[in-house]
Amino acid sequence: MTDSHSRIFLDHAATTRVLPEAVAAMERGFKAWANPSSPHAEGRQARALLEEARTTLAEVLGWRHDVIFTSGASEAIEMVAARARIAGRALGATEHAIVPHAMGADARVIPVRPDGLIDEAALDAILAEGPALVAIQQVNNETGILQPLDHIAPKIREAGSLLLADCAQSAGKHPLPDADFIALSAHKLGGPPGIGALLVKDLGTLDPVGGQEKGYRRGTQDAPSALAFATALAAMPYEMGRLAALRARLDEGVKSVGGIVIGEESPRLSTIGAVSLPGASSASLLVQFDLAGIAVSAGSACSSGKMKESAVLAAMKVDPAVAGGFLRISFGPHTTEAEVDAFLAEWSRIASRQRAA
């Protein structure tokens, strides 16, 4: 077993290391420690930092509308699911687990094709039933598959519906869609955990609750974390071309010893790879890689500890033998070729042992 200093971390879709720039920004925020809602000079100083973070985040993302800070993408999604001013609810079949929970049992589910992309004929049929809040994530958190939201968003709008896009995995790495609501999470892109944002195109489409954040979220605002979040976004450390080459190296190495790349023919974000060793057990693979000093996952961090069957792969109708040996490999801004090669070397050893068994 390797020590913590030599371990390789390939689970950045779960969370990634806080960038030094974000740490420095948070320290600056801690010096203005007062409540941003207080009217005195100390409160105004904290408020100025909070608004600086809000402005920076919007500018970096090219967002010209409202920004509501939250505790993360999950809270942002729950806010919209509960308070969007529209009657219906619908969601893609491969959404993060928070979405079906928040949207409720009566929400209509939009199936996906075997390539993981939304079945647009089914979407059209659901849109024809009446206006709804439609939740479709931009990038799937298990497979990295990119939904064609630039194509889908206009038809949702034309039907009088509203689009909620979970962009926790894509913000800072891919242009954001033209959605009515966008959920963001800082800790997926080098910011601290416990802070996120809801981007809202028109506040009139969301019921307020009073309190802070223009009356759309109660609770003392976290200016240091908001500042760190915005700073991490502004740092833009992701070289997507380099990471695309790394993911291609991963894919080829996995396939060279009998592995399978899930969603290989679909558009995918370069930072996430979904692979399988058919006939193997995800739980066993996780243990073997962990003992070898390599951190990977078998899906969303919200559920992989429970080792349940992936709802994403089930919705894609992936063969159970393939789904059973599924791993998610995800890159951070500083993932190296040597780290990918170390994963592939261990992958090859495991595949050899499986063939010999």
N, C-alpha and C positions, 0 to 999 in steps of 0.2 A: 504494500500500500504506500502511496506517495504522501509526502507531507503537504500542508496547505499552501506552501509557497511554490510548489512545483505542479500543483493541480491545474487542469485545463477546464475552463468554463465555457460550455457550448449550450447554455440555456438562457440566452439573453432575451428571448421572447417572454420569459417569465419575469425577469427583471435584469437590469444591467448596472454595472458599477456607476456610482455618482461621479460625474465629471469634476475635475479639480476646479474648473471655472464655476460650476454650480455650488460647490462647497464654499468658495470664496464669496459668492453672491449671498449665500445663506448667512455667512458670518457677518456680512455688511448689514443684512436685514436684522440680525439679532441685536445690533447696536441701537437700532430704532425699535425698542422693545415695547412701546406703548400700544394701546388698542387703536387700530386705525379708525374706529368709529367715534373716538373721543374728540371733542372740539378744541381741546387745548393744544399748545404748540407741540408737545410730545406726540399727541395723537395725529396731528397734521403731518408731522415728519414721517410717521409710519404709513399714513395714508398715501403720501407722495410716493413712497417706495412701492406700495401695492399698485398704484395707478401706473407707475413706470413699468412694472411687470406686465400689466394688462396691455399697455400700449406696445411694448416690445413683442409680446406673444402674437398680437394681431398683425403687426407689421411683418414679422418673420414669416407668418403663415399666409400673408396676403388676404387676411380676413377683414372686411370693411364693416362688420356688424358688431353685435354685442358679445362680450366674453364674460361668463360667470365662472368664478373659481369654485371648485368642488374638492372633495377628498380623493377623487379619482374618476376613472371612466365608468365604473360600476354605479357610483352615485349619480353621475350625469345621466346615464341611461335610465335609472329608476325615476329621476326627476321628470324626464320627458314622458316615459311610459305612464306615469300617474297623472301628469298635469297638462299634456298637450290638448289643446282645444279642438279636438276632432273626435268623432264618435268611434270609428273602427280601429282595430289593431291587427297588424300582420307582421310577420317576421320570416326571414330566410331560415331554411332548415339547418344551416350550419353555423348559426350565430353562437357567440360566447354564451356560456350557461346563464349569465345574469339576464340575458334578454328574454328568453321564455319565462323565466321566473317573474321578471318585472312586468311583462306584457299581459300575463294572466292566462288562465286555462282556455278562455274563449277566443284568444287571438288565433287568426288564421295562419297556417304554416305554408310558406312558399317552398315547394321542393326544389332541389338542385339536380342537375344532370350528373351522370357519372364522372364528368370532368370537374365537378365541384362548382360550376357556374349556375347562377339562378336560371330556372326554367322560365323563360320569358312568356311563354304561352300561358303557363299557370299564373304568373304574375298579372298578365293582362286580364285573366278571368276574375281574379280577386279584386283588381282595381275596378272592374265593371260592376262589382257588387255595391260600391259606394265609397265615399271618402274615408281614408284611414291613415293612421300613422304607420308607416312602413319602415321597419328596421332591417337594413341590409349593411353588413360590415364591409369596409373597403378591402381589408386584407384578413383572411382567415388566420386565426391565432395558432392553429395546429398544422396547417398545410402551406400557409403562405400564399394561397391562391387569391388573385386580385379579381374582384368583381368589376364588371364594366359599368361603373356608376355614371360615367359621363354619358353613356347611352341610356341607362335606365332612369336617371333622375328626371329628364324632361317628360317622359311618359307618366311618371308618378305625379309630377306637377300638373300636367295637362288633365289628369283624371281628378284634380281637386284634392289630392292627397298630399301628405307631408313625408319627407324622407329623413329618417334618423340614421346617420352613418357612424358606426363604431370605428374610429380611426386610431385606436390605441397603438396598433402595430405599425401604422403607416406614417404618422405625423413625423416630420423631420426627415423622412426617407423617400416620400412620394408625394406629388402634388395632391392637395386635398380636393374632394369632390364638391360640386355645387349643391350642397344639401341644406335642408332647413335647420337641422340640428346635427352637431358633430361632437362626439365624446372623445376626450383626450386623457392620457395618463402620463405623468412626468417620468415615472420610474422605468418606463420602457425605452427611454431615449436619453438617459444620463442625468435626469433630475432625481430629486429625492422621492421616496415613497410617501403616500399620504396626501398627495396634491394632484389635482387634475383640473380639467376645465370642460365646460359646456359652451360651445359656440352656437349662438342663436341668431338666425337671420332676421326674425321679426318677433320681438318680445310679446306682441299681441297674440301669438299662437300658443303661449304658455301661461298657465294660471300662476299668479304670484302668491306668496305665502306671507309676505311681510318680512321685516328684519333687514339683514345685510344683503349685499350684492344686488343693489337696486330693488330690493324687496323679493328676490327670487330664491334666497337661501338664508336660513337663520344660522347664527353662530358667529363667534369671533373670527375674523378673517386672519389667515396665516400669511402675513406679508413676507417673512423670510423664505418660506417654501415657495410662494408664488414667484418671488424674485429669482430663486434658484431654478425653477421650472423654465421661466422665460430665458434665462441665461443659457441653460443647457440647449434649448432650441436654437438660440442665436449662434451657439458655437458651431453647429452644423458639422459634426465630426465624421459623418458617414460618407465614405467614398464608395458610392453604389456600384461604379464600374469595377473597382477592385473586388468588392464583395460578390459581385456577379461571377467573376472569374473563380473565386473561392468556392462558390456554390456549385459551379460547373465541375470543378475538381472533385468536390464531395460526391456529386451525382455519378460521375464516371467511376470513381473508386468503389462506390457502393455496388454498382451494377457489375463491375469486373469480377466479383466473387459470388455472384448469384443473388445479390440484393435487388430490391425494387424501389424505384423512386415514385412516390405517390403524387399524382397531379402533374406529371412531367410534361405533358403536352399543353397544360393550361398556363395562362399568364401568371407569374408568381413574383412575389417580392424577394429580392436577392438575399435577405437576411434570414429566411426560414427555409429549411429543407425537411421534407417528410419522407422517411425511408423505412423500409421493412426488410426483415430477414424471414421469409416465409417459413412457417413451421416452428419458429422460435417463440419464446414468451417475452413480451415486453418487460414484465417484472424481472425476469432472469437477466435480460439484456441490461437493464438499468443497474442491477447489482454488479454485474461483471464490469461494466464501464466505471462505476463508482469505485470499485476496488482497484481498478487500473488508474485511478486519479483523474477521471474524465466525467464531468457533470453534463448530463443530457436529460431529456424528459420523454414522457410518453403521452404528451398532450398538454392541455392547459394546466397551469400550476394550481388552479382552483379545484381541479378534480383528479389530477394524475396521482396524488398520494393515495387515492382510494382505489386506483387500478381498475376502474370500471371500463367497459367497452366504450370506445370513442363514439359519441353521437355524431360527430362530423363524418367519420369514415362510414358509419352505418347509413347516414343520409346519402352518401356518395355510392352506396351499394358496393363497397370494397369487399372483396372475397374475405371471409372470416380468417382464413389461414394467413392472409397478408395483414389484415388488421391486427391479428394476434401478436405479430412481431414488429409492430410499429414503434418508431422512435421519432421525436422531433429534435432536429439539430438546428440551433439558431445562433447567429453571429452578432457580435457587438462591433462597435466602431474600430476596435483595435485587434480583432481576431486575426490570427496569422496563418500563413500557409503551413507552417510547421505544426500548428495545433490541429489543423484539418488532417494533415498527414498522420499525426499521432492517433487521431480517431480512426482513420482508415486502416492503420496497421493493426489496431486492436479489433476492429470490425473483421478484418481478414482472418485473424487468429480465431475469433469466435465462430466464424463461418466454417473454418477448417475443422474445428472440434465438433461442430454439428454434423458435418458430412461424415466424420469418422465414427460418430456414435452409432 
